[in-house]
């Protein structure tokens, strides 16, 4: 399905060459589950921005959304960084090829890096807050009642959920099961605790009490 320039639930999918190439990278390296999730996240995010009369760059939000979970994929994931950082770094490298300003590069990097950081993202720039909102709505249903059944159904009809509840935890875990230490201090540590028998994350209190300081 060609989505460039298409309007869904009142939101136009950006149709620039940059947006199109970002979509193709997602198609190439992401699964069908991640592809549909990602497009829903963009629509949810843009709708929230529209409803709240926020001024945001739809193209940068779109590219950020296309890359926000690519750090989970074999092509983009590292051995030692949080998956959000892998996606943010990939997006920054991608955008440099389009001559994007340093300010916009930083905005996209922050948008992706902070998309799993509740309590922080919502107080940042609109693009950062909106991606966090859209991802949370699609994965855990935060803000579910802020959209009508009609709008939700239109979006899901275009981009089916593919058993997201049953499959998303495995999808996340597959992206960082080789580096569970990178989830310390993030919501992804909960996924490791769910998926790894007897998993013990670092404990901040222990780190304080066992620091090399004498007192």
ZIVENCOR-V238016 format. One record per run of one state. SS is the DSSP state (~ for helix, > for strand, _ for the rest). FROM is the first residue (numbers start at 0). TO is the last residue. If there is no record, write none. Layout:
BEGIN
ss=SS from=FROM to=TO
ss=SS from=FROM to=TO
END
This chain:
BEGIN
ss=_ from=0 to=5
ss=> from=6 to=7
ss=_ from=8 to=9
ss=> from=10 to=11
ss=_ from=12 to=15
ss=~ from=16 to=28
ss=_ from=29 to=30
ss=~ from=31 to=50
ss=_ from=51 to=56
ss=~ from=57 to=66
ss=_ from=67 to=68
ss=~ from=69 to=71
ss=_ from=72 to=81
ss=~ from=82 to=95
ss=_ from=96 to=100
ss=~ from=101 to=112
ss=_ from=113 to=119
ss=~ from=120 to=122
ss=_ from=123 to=124
ss=~ from=125 to=139
ss=_ from=140 to=142
ss=~ from=143 to=145
ss=_ from=146 to=147
ss=~ from=148 to=157
ss=_ from=158 to=162
ss=~ from=163 to=182
ss=_ from=183 to=186
ss=~ from=187 to=194
ss=_ from=195 to=202
ss=~ from=203 to=208
ss=_ from=209 to=214
END
